[in-house]
Amino acid sequence: MAVTIVDIGTLIVQSPDICGNRPRIARTRMTVGRIATLWQQGLNAEQIQDEYPHLKLEQIYAALAYYHANKLDIDASLAKDLMDYENYRKVFSQKQGVEA
């Protein structure tokens, strides 16, 4: 039986037209930031796979490795996304006459 070697450098990609150029698992729209957030919430790779069974463990571990290698940038991006969300929610709530 032939063994196929996977170049782990191909598991994480970025495309300007997909997911806002955020790093993501190749051939999916699952961003490294989403995997990192799940990990920060206490899920391990196997639990993440249980939640997203279309992902392979090697993809999840590649995303976690990419996150740890680029932690400052990804954490900053996640913090900005959260701030943008909170600002949007506040503006939307004010327009709807509801307190955030």
N, C-alpha and C positions, 0 to 999 in steps of 0.2 A: 504494500500500500504506500502510495506517495505521500510525503509530508509536505504541507503547504506552510511556508514561513510567512508570517504577517509582519509587514513593516509597521511598527506601532506609530511611526510618524504620519501614517495615512489615516489614523483613526479619528483625529481631531482636525477640523477644517474651518475656514472662515470664507464667507462669500458676501460681497457688498449687498447683494439683492436678497439674501436669506437671513432672517433673524437679526437684521440690523448690523451685519458684519461681526456679530459676537461669535466667539469660538463655540463650536457645537460638534456633536458626534456626527461623523460623516454619514451621509445618506439618511439623516434624520433632522428634525427641528429641535432636538433636545440639546439645550445649551449647557456648556460647562457650568455656567452660573446656576442653572437649575439643579444640576447634580450636586454642586457644592452646597447649595441651600439645604437640600435634603440631608446631606451628610452633616451639616451644621446642626440640623434638627435632631440628630442622633441616629439616623438610619445608616446601616452599613451597606456595603455593595450588594449583598444578597437580598437585603430588604428593599433596596432601590429596585432591583430586578423584579422582585415580587410585585411592586407597584407598577412597573413598566416592563412587562414580560417580553416586549419586542426588542429590548436591549440585551446584548450579550454581556457577560461579566467583564470580558476584556475591554469592551467599550466603556463601561462604567469605571473600571480601574484606570483606563487611559484618561478619562475626563478628570478623575480625582488627582492623578499625577500632574496633569496640565494645570489644574487649579493650584496645587501646592507649589508648582514651579513658577506660577504667575499670580500668587496670592494677593499681593498689594493691588495690582491692576484690577483683578476680578472683584475683590472686595470693594474697591472704589466704585466700580461700575454698578455693583449690586446696591451700594448705598445711594448712588445717584438715582437709580431706578426707583428705589423706595421713596426718596425725597420727591421725585417727579410724581409718583403715584399719590403721595399724601397731598401735594399741592393741587393736583387735579381733583382729588376727592373733596378738598376744601372748597375749591371754586365751584364745583358741581353742586355741592351741598348748599352753598350760599345762593346759587341760582334757583335751587329747588325750595329754598326757604327752610332748610333743615340744618341743624348744627352738626358739625363733623365730630 
